[in-house]
């Protein structure tokens, strides 16, 4: 392998599964103010970069879409919707644990 290709391979950035603020807004079709509100509520917890930017996980997109659907369909606030999403996720985790425990029996 040539020295040039070695240097090129060493300097390539690692592929990230994190999503920038603008991508999150596009993927979820929410206003930036809504994302800011969810951040203030502590409902989404993005990674902070050295430049003080936010990077979100793909699971945040799914959670926000679920939240928006619940709030729209049930005509409830973000606060109420976020509690419901959190409880649904907790039930899902508990069901997974039960399944794992049943396999051990």
KEKOLMAR-49150 format. One line per 4 residues: their letters; for each residue x, y, z of C-alpha. Coordinates in pm, whole numbers, padded with zeros to 5 digits. Layout:
// KEKOLMAR-49150
a) X:Y:Z; ...
***
This chain:
// KEKOLMAR-49150
xxxx) 00000:00000:00000; 00140:00338:-00092; 00211:00609:00163; -00056:00831:00003
xxxx) -00333:00574:00042; -00224:00502:00402; -00250:00872:00488; -00584:00903:00314
xxxx) -00728:00607:00503; -00609:00743:00835; -00769:01084:00786; -01114:00975:00674
xxxx) -01379:01058:00934; -01564:00777:01108; -01919:00737:00981; -02166:00862:01238
xxxx) -02522:00756:01305; -02591:01093:01467; -02822:01347:01307; -02773:01724:01294
xxxx) -03040:01970:01415; -03149:02064:01060; -03179:01698:00961; -03388:01625:01268
xxxx) -03623:01912:01183; -03654:01784:00823; -03707:01420:00921; -03969:01492:01187
xxxx) -04136:01789:01010; -04140:01989:01334; -04055:02351:01391; -03715:02428:01545
xxxx) -03903:02584:01839; -04068:02246:01905; -03730:02075:01913; -03609:02345:02152
xxxx) -03914:02284:02374; -03843:01910:02384; -03482:01986:02475; -03592:02218:02756
xxxx) -03825:01946:02886; -03528:01710:02891; -03724:01468:02679; -03452:01431:02418
xxxx) -03088:01422:02520; -02862:01496:02223; -02487:01468:02207; -02309:01804:02226
xxxx) -02021:01874:01990; -01717:02085:02064; -01881:02364:01864; -02181:02349:02103
xxxx) -02401:02201:01831; -02651:01924:01897; -02637:01580:01738; -02939:01354:01775
xxxx) -02978:00978:01767; -03199:00808:01509; -03414:00686:01801; -03495:01053:01874
xxxx) -03656:01082:01530; -03876:00780:01603; -03968:00911:01951; -04058:01257:01819
xxxx) -04270:01110:01539; -04451:00891:01793; -04502:01194:02020; -04641:01408:01739
xxxx) -04879:01132:01629; -05010:01085:01985; -05052:01458:02045; -05231:01505:01714
xxxx) -05456:01198:01740; -05548:01244:02107; -05536:01626:02102; -05304:01643:02402
xxxx) -05008:01862:02497; -04642:01772:02442; -04605:01726:02817; -04884:01469:02831
xxxx) -04768:01302:02510; -04411:01272:02634; -04532:01095:02949; -04730:00849:02737
xxxx) -04432:00779:02507; -04205:00728:02809; -04455:00484:02963; -04496:00294:02635
xxxx) -04119:00258:02607; -04100:00137:02966; -04372:-00123:02901; -04182:-00237:02591
xxxx) -03858:-00279:02792; -04041:-00472:03065; -04201:-00701:02806; -03856:-00771:02661
xxxx) -03724:-00855:03007; -04016:-01091:03069; -03949:-01265:02738; -03582:-01307:02826
xxxx) -03669:-01446:03168; -03916:-01693:03016; -03646:-01822:02782; -03425:-01890:03085
x) -03690:-02105:03253
***
